[in-house]
Amino acid sequence: MIIFASMKKQFLNIILSVIIMMTGQGVFVDKANAQEPDPDFYVFLGIGQSNMQGKAPIENQDRNSTKNFTNDDWARYKKMIIVDSNSSKVGTWTTAKPPIVRPDTQLGVTDYFGRYLVKGLDERYKVGVVVVAVDGCSIKAFSKNKTVCTNYLNDSGTGSWVKEAAAQYGNYPYGKLLEMAKKAQESGVIKGIIFHQGETDAYDEAWLESVYQLYTNLLADLSLSADSVPFIAGEPVQQSEGGACYGAIPWVDKIPSYFKQKSGKDIAYVASSEGCTKISSDVYHFSSAGYRKLGGRYGEIMLPLLLAQGAVPSAVMTVMDDKQDVIYDLLGRRLDAPQKGINIINGKKVVIR
């Protein structure tokens, strides 16, 4: 009996050793097969209210292939599905054809921002956008502090359109953006944040501080660095175009200097809305042509910043503006003419000696 018990113990030890070995191998195999984020998949977060959400009609040129944006280009432009009736699709990537933000939205800022980058970057790169936008909202809707967000959404003075849009993000837009951004980091690298908000409340320094806190909260929660993740805000419709919220423009324009004052770094930029037309019967929202131009201007700022970090430009560069040459320095500042040193001219590095 003693011999049998000893043999049984030895047998169990062997079985246990085999299980441990197989488990260890299984863990090793899982790690070996784990998909690493693609360093050439550039992801951008989009945040804002109705102009980021999209309010202009989607036309044939916006959803179909053309000689300027081919099937191959579409294959490199992705959007993350954040709101869908089929919950299994949420958090997955698909071709970034409009509407980008939600099924109930239209053409917006993001559409031609992403297209500009696809055309400006070498064909090895893919571009992805993760966008959370709330129609007509205050910056409070994007507070990381859930109590601040909830109190704003529950306030009787907050419009029903705001509440309806926020409800699609679980009444916590910051939380939904963070969740989807973390999902995006499993497949790509976050390279920038674009922002269009302010028509509602961009009229004092408290708003500037809230925007800065939104940016720094995202950097901290996503383990990102300001050195490699620039922030680009866009102006609302200009007074010359009949815009009702042009009073917010001076405050939007203060974002770069405010961010630098707080961080000591040139990390924020502004896309001008000058010459971007609005919808004829609407004093708040850009027209389809206006969104194409403004989205391209976001891209004009972002592209040289990516190139300065080592991205490879495309051999063919699309200029979205009316000028023949689009010139930036390495800080992403637009220039009227090339300066001595390194310039980014139409998406390509040019050294002026």
C-alpha positions in Angstrom: 0.0 0.0 0.0 2.9 2.3 0.9 4.5 1.6 -2.5 1.2 2.2 -4.3 0.6 5.5 -2.5 4.2 6.6 -3.5 3.6 5.7 -7.1 0.3 7.6 -7.1 1.9 10.7 -5.7 4.7 10.5 -8.3 2.1 10.1 -11.1 0.1 13.2 -9.8 3.3 15.2 -9.7 4.1 14.3 -13.3 0.6 15.3 -14.4 0.8 18.5 -12.5 4.2 19.3 -14.1 2.8 18.6 -17.6 -0.2 20.9 -16.9 2.1 23.7 -15.7 4.3 23.2 -18.7 1.4 23.3 -21.1 -0.1 26.3 -19.4 3.3 28.1 -19.6 3.6 27.3 -23.3 0.0 28.4 -23.8 0.7 31.8 -22.2 3.9 32.1 -24.3 2.0 31.3 -27.5 -0.7 33.8 -26.6 1.9 36.5 -26.0 3.7 35.6 -29.2 0.4 35.8 -31.2 -0.8 39.0 -29.5 -1.4 41.7 -32.1 0.8 44.8 -31.4 -0.5 48.2 -32.4 0.5 49.2 -35.9 3.0 52.1 -35.7 1.9 53.2 -39.2 -1.8 53.4 -38.2 -2.2 57.0 -37.2 -5.3 57.6 -35.0 -6.8 61.0 -34.2 -9.4 61.9 -31.6 -12.2 64.3 -32.5 -14.1 66.3 -29.9 -16.7 69.0 -30.1 -20.2 70.1 -30.7 -22.4 70.4 -33.8 -19.8 71.4 -36.3 -17.6 68.5 -35.3 -20.7 66.3 -35.4 -21.5 67.4 -38.9 -24.5 69.4 -40.2 -24.1 69.7 -43.9 -25.6 67.5 -46.7 -23.5 64.6 -47.7 -22.9 64.8 -51.5 -21.8 62.2 -54.0 -18.2 63.5 -54.0 -18.1 62.9 -50.2 -19.0 59.2 -50.2 -17.8 57.9 -53.6 -14.4 57.4 -55.1 -13.1 60.1 -57.4 -9.8 60.7 -59.3 -8.8 62.8 -56.3 -9.7 60.2 -53.7 -9.6 56.7 -55.0 -10.6 53.2 -53.8 -7.0 52.8 -52.6 -7.3 56.0 -50.6 -10.6 54.9 -49.0 -8.9 51.6 -47.9 -6.5 53.7 -45.8 -9.1 55.9 -44.1 -10.9 54.4 -41.1 -13.5 55.5 -38.6 -14.2 53.8 -35.3 -17.9 52.9 -34.8 -19.0 54.4 -31.5 -22.8 54.4 -31.9 -24.6 51.7 -33.7 -27.8 49.7 -33.3 -25.7 46.5 -33.5 -23.7 46.6 -30.3 -21.2 44.1 -31.7 -20.0 46.7 -34.1 -19.1 49.3 -31.5 -15.4 49.6 -31.1 -14.6 48.2 -34.6 -13.1 50.0 -37.6 -14.7 50.6 -40.9 -14.2 52.8 -44.0 -14.5 56.4 -43.0 -17.3 57.3 -45.3 -19.8 59.9 -44.0 -21.5 60.1 -41.7 -18.4 59.6 -39.5 -19.6 60.5 -36.0 -23.0 58.7 -35.7 -25.7 57.4 -38.0 -27.8 60.5 -37.4 -25.1 63.0 -38.3 -24.0 64.5 -41.6 -20.8 65.9 -43.2 -18.5 67.6 -40.7 -15.0 68.8 -39.9 -13.5 65.3 -39.6 -14.2 64.1 -43.1 -11.7 66.1 -45.1 -9.2 66.3 -42.2 -8.6 62.6 -42.6 -8.7 62.7 -46.3 -6.0 65.4 -46.4 -3.7 63.3 -44.3 -4.3 60.1 -46.4 -3.3 62.1 -49.5 -0.4 63.8 -47.7 1.2 60.7 -46.2 3.0 57.8 -47.8 0.8 54.9 -48.8 2.3 52.8 -46.0 0.2 54.8 -43.5 -3.5 54.3 -42.5 -5.5 57.1 -40.8 -8.2 56.5 -38.3 -10.6 58.8 -36.5 -12.4 58.4 -33.2 -15.0 61.1 -32.8 -17.4 62.0 -29.9 -19.4 65.1 -30.5 -22.6 66.5 -28.8 -24.8 68.8 -30.7 -24.9 72.3 -29.2 -23.1 71.4 -25.9 -21.1 73.3 -23.4 -17.6 72.3 -22.6 -19.1 70.9 -19.4 -20.4 67.9 -21.4 -16.8 66.8 -21.8 -15.8 67.1 -18.2 -13.9 64.2 -16.8 -15.7 64.9 -13.5 -18.9 62.9 -14.1 -20.8 64.9 -11.6 -20.1 68.1 -13.5 -21.2 66.4 -16.7 -24.4 64.9 -15.1 -25.4 68.2 -13.5 -25.1 70.0 -16.8 -27.1 67.4 -18.7 -29.8 67.3 -16.1 -30.1 71.1 -15.9 -33.5 72.3 -17.1 -31.8 75.0 -19.2 -29.8 72.4 -21.2 -31.4 71.8 -24.6 -33.2 68.6 -25.5 -30.9 68.2 -28.5 -27.9 68.2 -26.2 -29.4 65.6 -24.0 -30.4 63.4 -26.9 -26.9 63.4 -28.3 -25.2 62.8 -25.0 -27.5 59.9 -24.2 -26.0 58.0 -27.1 -22.7 58.1 -25.2 -24.2 56.9 -22.0 -24.6 60.4 -20.7 -20.8 60.6 -20.2 -19.1 61.7 -23.4 -15.6 61.9 -21.8 -16.0 58.3 -20.6 -17.1 57.1 -24.0 -14.3 58.9 -25.8 -11.8 57.4 -23.3 -13.1 53.9 -23.7 -13.0 54.1 -27.5 -9.6 55.7 -27.6 -8.2 52.9 -25.5 -9.7 50.5 -27.9 -8.1 52.3 -30.8 -4.7 52.1 -29.1 -4.9 48.3 -29.4 -4.5 48.7 -33.2 -2.9 52.0 -33.8 -1.1 55.0 -32.3 -2.9 58.3 -31.3 -1.1 61.1 -33.0 -3.3 64.1 -32.4 -6.5 65.7 -31.1 -8.8 67.9 -33.2 -11.4 70.1 -31.5 -14.4 72.2 -32.6 -16.4 73.6 -29.7 -17.0 77.0 -28.3 -20.1 78.4 -30.0 -21.9 77.8 -26.7 -19.5 79.1 -24.1 -16.1 80.2 -25.4 -16.4 83.7 -23.9 -14.0 83.7 -20.9 -10.8 82.3 -19.5 -12.8 79.6 -17.6 -13.5 78.0 -21.0 -9.9 78.1 -21.9 -9.0 76.3 -18.7 -11.7 73.7 -19.3 -10.3 73.0 -22.8 -6.8 72.7 -21.4 -8.0 70.3 -18.7 -9.8 68.2 -21.3 -6.5 67.9 -23.2 -4.3 67.1 -20.2 -6.9 64.6 -18.8 -6.8 62.7 -22.1 -3.0 62.7 -22.2 -2.8 61.3 -18.6 -5.6 58.8 -19.0 -4.2 57.5 -22.3 -0.5 57.6 -21.3 0.2 60.1 -24.1 2.8 62.9 -24.3 2.1 66.5 -25.3 5.4 66.3 -27.3 3.8 63.9 -29.8 0.1 64.6 -29.6 -0.7 68.2 -30.8 -4.1 69.8 -30.2 -5.9 71.7 -33.1 -9.0 73.8 -32.5 -11.1 75.3 -35.3 -12.8 78.7 -35.5 -16.6 79.0 -35.8 -18.3 80.6 -38.8 -16.9 84.1 -39.4 -19.0 87.3 -39.1 -18.3 88.0 -42.8 -20.0 84.8 -43.7 -23.0 85.6 -41.5 -22.1 83.5 -38.5 -23.9 84.1 -35.2 -21.0 83.0 -32.9 -18.1 84.9 -34.3 -17.6 86.4 -30.8 -16.1 83.1 -29.8 -13.3 83.4 -32.4 -11.0 85.6 -30.3 -11.2 83.0 -27.5 -10.6 80.1 -29.8 -7.6 82.0 -31.2 -6.2 82.3 -27.6 -5.9 78.5 -27.2 -2.3 78.2 -28.6 -0.9 80.9 -26.3 -2.9 79.7 -23.3 -1.7 76.1 -23.7 1.9 77.4 -24.0 1.5 79.5 -20.9 0.3 76.4 -19.0 2.7 73.9 -20.4 5.7 75.9 -21.7 5.4 74.2 -25.0 4.0 74.9 -28.5 1.4 72.1 -28.5 -1.8 73.8 -29.7 -2.9 75.4 -33.0 -5.9 77.0 -34.6 -7.5 76.2 -38.0 -8.9 79.4 -39.5 -12.5 79.4 -40.8 -11.9 82.5 -42.9 -13.6 82.0 -46.3 -15.4 78.8 -45.2 -19.0 79.3 -46.2 -22.0 78.5 -44.1 -25.3 76.8 -44.9 -27.4 79.6 -46.4 -30.3 79.4 -44.0 -28.2 78.6 -40.9 -26.1 81.0 -38.9 -24.2 78.3 -36.9 -23.0 75.6 -39.3 -20.7 75.4 -42.3 -21.9 74.3 -45.7 -20.5 71.1 -47.3 -17.9 73.2 -49.2 -17.1 75.0 -45.9 -16.5 71.8 -44.1 -14.3 70.5 -46.9 -12.1 73.6 -46.7 -12.0 73.8 -42.9 -11.3 70.1 -42.5 -8.5 70.5 -45.0 -7.0 73.3 -43.0 -6.9 71.1 -39.9 -5.0 68.6 -42.1 -2.6 71.4 -43.3 -1.6 72.0 -39.7 -1.4 68.4 -38.6 0.6 67.0 -41.6 3.8 69.0 -41.1 3.7 68.2 -37.4 3.6 64.5 -38.3 6.5 65.0 -40.8 8.5 66.7 -38.2 8.1 63.6 -36.1 9.5 61.4 -38.9 6.5 60.5 -41.0 7.1 60.0 -44.7 5.2 62.3 -47.0 3.3 61.2 -50.1 4.8 61.8 -53.5 1.5 63.5 -54.4 0.2 66.3 -52.1 -3.3 67.8 -52.3 -3.5 71.4 -51.4 -6.9 72.2 -49.9 -6.7 76.0 -49.9 -6.7 78.5 -52.7 -3.0 79.3 -52.5 -0.5 77.6 -54.8 1.9 76.8 -51.9 1.0 76.0 -48.4 4.0 76.6 -46.1 4.6 75.8 -42.5 7.5 75.8 -40.1 8.4 72.8 -37.9 6.1 74.1 -35.2 3.1 73.9 -37.5 2.8 77.7 -37.9 1.7 78.8 -41.3 4.0 81.1 -43.2 3.4 83.6 -46.0 6.8 82.7 -47.5 9.6 80.2 -46.9 12.1 81.1 -44.2 15.7 80.2 -43.7 16.0 76.7 -42.3 13.5 73.8 -42.7 10.1 74.5 -44.2 7.2 72.2 -44.9 5.9 73.3 -48.4 2.9 71.4 -49.7 3.6 68.6 -47.2 7.3 68.2 -48.2 10.4 69.2 -46.2 12.3 71.9 -48.0 15.6 73.4 -46.6 16.2 77.1 -47.3 19.9 78.0 -46.9 
